[in-house]
Amino acid sequence: MRKLLAIGLLAMPLQACMDNDIQRGLLGAGVGAALTQATGGNLYAGAVLGGLFGTVCDDVNVCGRR
């Protein structure tokens, strides 16, 4: 559980540093895959959901970009 929390907390500030949706999407996909690998979930589903979140995080003001 600590590994899951650490990966998630480290990824959020990184997404704010990315310049465009493609970079944030790729980072989100990597983090989503890592989180599901750490918890024993479906790797591909985690990558897809992480990529989706990374792509839209700035549009919904979650990743800190304004």
VENURPE-V882635 format. One record per backbone hydrogen bond with DSSP energy under -0.5 kcal/mol. NH is the residue of the N-H (numbers start at 0). CO is the residue of the C=O. E is the energy in kcal/mol with one decimal. If there is no record, write none. Layout:
BEGIN
NH|CO|E ; NH|CO|E
END
This chain:
BEGIN
4|0|-2.2 ; 5|1|-2.5 ; 6|2|-2.4 ; 7|3|-2.0 ; 8|4|-2.4 ; 9|5|-2.1 ; 10|6|-1.5 ; 11|7|-1.3 ; 12|8|-0.7 ; 13|9|-0.7 ; 14|10|-1.7 ; 15|11|-1.0 ; 16|12|-0.7 ; 16|13|-0.8 ; 17|13|-0.6 ; 17|14|-0.6 ; 23|19|-2.1 ; 24|20|-2.6 ; 25|21|-2.4 ; 26|22|-2.3 ; 27|23|-2.6 ; 28|24|-2.3 ; 29|25|-2.1 ; 30|26|-2.5 ; 31|27|-2.8 ; 32|28|-2.3 ; 33|29|-2.2 ; 34|30|-2.7 ; 35|31|-2.1 ; 36|32|-2.1 ; 37|33|-2.2 ; 38|34|-1.5 ; 39|35|-0.9 ; 40|35|-2.4 ; 42|40|-0.6 ; 45|41|-2.1 ; 46|42|-2.0 ; 47|43|-2.4 ; 48|44|-2.6 ; 49|45|-2.4 ; 50|46|-2.4 ; 51|47|-2.2 ; 52|48|-2.5 ; 53|49|-2.6 ; 54|50|-1.9 ; 55|51|-1.8 ; 56|52|-1.2 ; 59|55|-1.4 ; 60|57|-0.7 ; 61|56|-3.0 ; 62|56|-0.9
END
